Amino acid sequence: MKIAIAAFFLLSATCGLAQKTVSFADSIRKAYHIPEINYAVVDANSTLEIAALGRHSIALPDTATLNDRFHIGSNTKAMTAFIIAKYVEKGKLKWTTKFFEVFPEWKKKSKPAYAAITLQDLLSHKAGILPFQGENDPVIPAFKGTNPQKRKQFGAFVLTLDPVKMDENTPFIYSNASYTLATLMLEKVTAKSWEQLVDEELNKQLKLNVQLSWPENQKHKDTWGHSFENGKLQPVPSTFDYHLDYTEPAGDINMRLTDYVKFIQLNLQGLSGQKNYLAPTTYQFIHKGIKNYSLGWYNIYENGNELSTHSGTVGTYYTIAHIDRLKNKAYLIFTNSFSPDTQQGVRLLMRKLKENYGH
């Protein structure tokens, strides 16, 4: 009887906390002009709180739901590294495999400084590859063919460019192109495209219902991304013509928060020693095997905490994930806008979620 009473009070306290958080989150959404927010707090095996607030677009009356899809931008990197890790476990690659062991024919035309770069160098941004984040990028030739063919041409082009130098003050160079090169290694040894591998591993095996590019909002009621132009948010239709300059494996997945929760829980389980899609030792290496930035995750140690964090945007959505590795909890926020206001609102909500659940 005492156990039942204790459970009842715990449930009541949790429900009350969630109601207060929802109210706070919606006030943040309104104050910082964010059309829609989906957020969740989870541990390895359960969802402590989850909510969907707002509207699909500033121009639509559609109400937010947990079925809504969001473009996750650079949070795609963790999923690409996750798939690559599976094929490392299968023996198709090693973390220490050198790029030119897989593409020896490219070495002659590439800069000598790249001669020894490895798979883990590429995934941890330690290969000195130019960022290719849209600002001050070199002019990219108009490559032709399928997506995998264009990525291959892009990869060969990138390796003809001078590397960025790293030092003690710059221990890594965050690079979208680096993830293209890592993906080329995977495509070569599997004889499958990144798109095929995403479908096979994330959708068919793990049932994560991942899609590529922006959420479809013309044929279905779903989220519209919002860019920030001339001081205002502008809804962006899914038919808007954009591309990521051949760096799709670094940032071009969309999905529901509920499915992203499943992905994060696989990581939490692995970090706590459980075997699932990957072995526990692999999860340890992915998250904290390399200083500063490991494989798809920032590896952070501060104030006695251990965190794996990442955010993602292509200028129209903004998503963020914080994994507390010591407390085995994760805090996830998806929004369908990107602006200084969006970033500040998300910071405040993340702080509140950690205040409420970080004990």
N, C-alpha and C positions, 0 to 999 in steps of 0.2 A: 504493500500500500504506500509506504514511504517513497519507494522508487517511482511509482506512478505519479504521486504528488510532485516530486522533484522534476520529473519529466514535463509535467503540465506547466509548471512555473517557468522552466527553461524555454519551452515552446512559446509561452505567452510573452516572455521577455524578448525572444527573437523576433516574433511578429511585430511587437511594439517598436523595436529598433528598426525593422524594415520599413514600417510605415513612416517613421521620422526621416529615414534616409530618402525615401521616395519623394517626400515633400521638399526636402532640401535639394535633391537633384532636379526637381522640376523648377524650383525657384532659380537655380543656377542656369538651367536651360533657357528660361525666359530672360533673365537679367543679361545673359551673354549672347542672346540672339542665335541660339543653336536650334535648328528646326527639329531634329530628333536625336535623342540619346537612348541607347541601350546599354545597360551595365550589369555586371555580375560580380559576386564574390563567391569563390569556390575553394574547397579543399580537394584532396585527392579523390574522394569518393562521393561528395555531395555538393549541392549548390546551396550556399547559405543565404544568398539573396540574388534576385534577378528581376529586372524591370525594363519596360519599353515605354518611353515618354515622348510626346510631341507629335509631329506630323511628317509625312514623307517629303514635303516640300513647302516652302513659304508660300507657294502659289496654289496649294491644294488643301482641301479639307480632310484628306485621308488621315486616319488615326494610326499612330505607331503600333506595331505588334512585334512579338518575338519571332515572327516568321519573316521579318524584313531582312534584306541582304545589304551588306556594306562592303565597299572596297577596302581591303586592309593594307594596301600599300606595302611598305617595307616589312611589315610583319609576315609577308610572304617568305622572306629570307629564312626564317626559322623552319618553315615547312619544306623549303627546298633542301636545306641542310639535313632535315629529318629524313627525307627520302634518300638522300645520298648516304646517310648513315646506315640505312638498311642494306645498301649494296656494298658498303664497307664490311658489314657483318657477314655478308654472303661471300666475301673474298674477291669481289670484282675490282675493288680498288683498296688502297690503304690510305690512311690520312697523310702518310708521308710520300705517296706516289707523286713523282714530279710531272708537271704538265707535259714536258717534252718526251717523257716516256710513253705517253698516250698519243702525242702528235709530233713524232720525231721529224716529220717532213716540214714542219713549220719553223724549226729552230734556226735555219739559215737566214731567213728573212726577218726574224725577230731581234729585238735589242738584246745584246749579250747579258745585260743586267737581269733579265728574266730567266736565265739558264737553269737556275736551281729552284724556282718557285714550285711549291707543292700544293696539293689539294687543301690541306689545312691552312696554308698561307692565304689562299684565295678566299676561303670561307671566313677567315678571321681578319681579313683586310690588311694582311701583312706582306702582300706581294708587290706593293708600290704601284698598283694599277690606278690610272687616272679615275677620278670619281664618277664622271658621267652622270651628273645630277641635274643637268639642264642649264646650269650657269657656267659661262665661260668654257663650254665644251669645245673641243676641236670640231671642225666641220666633218660630218660623217658622210661618206659616199652613199649614194642611193642604191643600196643593195637590193637584189631581186631574187625571187624564188619563194619557197615556203618559209614559214617562221623559223624552223630549224636551219634551213639553208642560209637565211639572212643572219641568224645568230652566229653561224660559223664564219661567214665572211666578216662580220663585225669583230669577232674574237681575233681573227688573224690581223685585222687592221689595228686593233688596240695594242697588240704586241709589237707593232712597228713604231709606237710612240714612246718618247722618253718616259721613264718611270718617275714617280714622285718620291722624293727622298724622305726617309723617316729618321728620327733621332729620339733622344730621351724625352724630349718635350712633345714629340709626335710619334707615339708608339704604334699607331696604325692609321691608315688612310681609308676612310669609309668610302667604298666604291661599289656602285651598282654593276659596273662592268666586270668586276672581280667575280661576281656571282654568275655572270654569263659564262665566263671561262671555266668555272668549276662545273657548271651544268654541261658544258661541251664535253668534259671528261666523262661524265655520267652517260651522256647520250652515246658517246663512242663505244664504251665498254658494254652497254646494254643493247645497242642497235635500236633504241627506242627514243622518241622525242620526249622532251620535258612535259609536253601536253599529255602524251600517252601515259607517262609515269605518274603524273598527278592524278589522272583518272583511275589508273589501275591501283595505285597505293592508297590514295586518300579517299577516293569515292568507293571503288568496288570492295576493297579490303576493309577499310576503316569506317565506311558509311558516313563520311563527313559532308557530303553534298556540296563540294567545292565547285565553283564555276570560275571561268577566266574573264578578265576585263571587268567593265563596270556592270552593276546590276541592271537587268533589263527593266526599264520603267516606261516603255512605250506600249508594249503588248500586255503588260501586267501592272497591277498597282504595287509599286515598290518604291524604295528610297531613290531620291534624286540627290546627287552630290551638289554641293554649292561652292562655287568659287567666290573670291572676295575681290571685287573690282570697283574702283572709284568710290571706295568707302561703303559699298553695299554688297550683300550676298546675292549671287545670281544662280538660279537653278540650272543645272547642266543635264540635258537629256542623254540617255545612253547611246543615242545615235551620233553624238558629237564625235567628230573624227580626231582621234588622238592616238599617239603610240608612244611607247617607252624607249624608243631608240634601241631596240633589240635587247633590252634588259628585263624582259618579262619575268624570268625566274627570281629577280630581285624584288618584284613588287606588283604583280598583276593578278591577284586572286581576290574573288569576292565570296562571302559566305554569311550565314546567319550566326549571331552570337551564340545560340544554343549549340551549334556544331563546333564553334571555336572553343567553347567550354570543354567539349569532349577531347579536343586536341590538347588543351592545356592540362586536363586531368591525366592524360597519358604521361605527360612530362612530370607532373607532380608525383604520380605513382612510381615512375622510374627513378626519380630523385630520392624517393623514400625506400628504394631497394626492391621494388616489384618488377618482375619481367612482364612486358606486354609486347607491343610491336617491336620494341628494341630491348636490349639487355640493360640492366641497371648501370653497368660500367660505361655503356655508351652514352646514357643520359648524363652521367657525371662529366664525361668529356665534352659533350655538346655544350653544357651550361657553364662549366668552370675549368675546363682543361687548358684554356689559354687565357692569359691576363687581359684585362681591359675589355676586349671584345672576343668572345669565344666563337661558337659556330651558330650564327643567326641570332645571338643574344648578347647584349651588353652584360658583362660580368662585373658586378659592383660589390665592393666591400666598404661599408662606411658606418660609423657609429655603432659598431657591433652587429650590424646587419649583413646578410648575404642576399643579394637580389639578382635576378635575371630580368632585364627590362628591355622593352623595345616599343617604338611608336612607328606609325606608318601613315603616309599621305602622298597623293599625287596632285594635291592642291584642291581637291573637291570633297574628300572625306578625311576624317582624322580618327585613328584608332590607337589605343595604347594598352599594353599589358605589363603588369608588374607581378613577378613571382617572388614571394618571400620564401627562400629556400630553407630557412631555419624553422619557420612556423608552418611550413607546408600549406600555404594559402596563396591564392592568386586574385588579383583585382583587375578587371577587364572593363574597358569603356570604348564603345563604338559611337561615332557621331557622323552625320552626313553633311558636314561643312568644314571649311578650313579657313581660319582667320586668326588674328591676334586674340580676339574675344573667345573664339572656340578653344584655343590653347589655354587661356587663363581659366575659363570655366571648367575644363577638364582637370587642370591642376587642383582646383579647389574641391572638385568632386572626389578626385583620387585621395586627397588629404582626408576628407571626411570619411571615406570608406575605410581607410586605414585606422582612423581614430576609433571607428565603431567596431571593427573586427580584428584589429591587429594585436590581440592579446592572447 
